[in-house]
């Protein structure tokens, strides 16, 4: 049986965990509480970012993939993509993480 945690509960728990570890994490856009998809902006705090989105594989397991064609892009490009995405899907969640190594702390 596949039990899915509502997006808002999962993000609330993960945000608290990351904050306790000293990771800068911010919810920039609150989406649909129960099942909104998440865009994850990972910033190196020097103008470069990764933009990741959630995607299920063939077995239904949720993972992360690059939202843009290039892995690392300018912050302006990421912010523009996020703005267009929210206009298309207001149920979208947007989370920003600050990490100089640009690692995804949601990979677990």
PyMOL commands that set and color helices and strands:
alter all, ss='L'
color gray80, all
select helices_A, chain A and resi 7-20+75-88
alter helices_A, ss='H'
color red, helices_A
select strands_A, chain A and resi 24-29+38-43+48-56+62-66+73-74+93-98
alter strands_A, ss='S'
color yellow, strands_A
deselect
rebuild
show_as cartoon
